[in-house]
Amino acid sequence: MATDIRTVLDSMENALRLQMQANAERRSARAEREEQEFLEKLKRTAASKTELEAKAESLKGTQDAVRRDQLMMLMMAGF
């Protein structure tokens, strides 16, 4: 009878150990997946930021050119 109880306890302990190991592996896999997703999002954000900065610089250059042209026209008109 004592060996039967010991067998049941060993079996329960083994089941708990396997369950804890499986949960740890799932958490680890999820953490890796979330880290990869975060890195991808970070790369996309950096790329879009660079893109936005380039567009802003282009727009600023265009605005500067318009101001320059307006100033030249005023100077030619004698103002």
HELIX and SHEET records of a PDB file:
HELIX    1   1 ALA A    2  ALA A   77  1                                  76    
END                                                                             
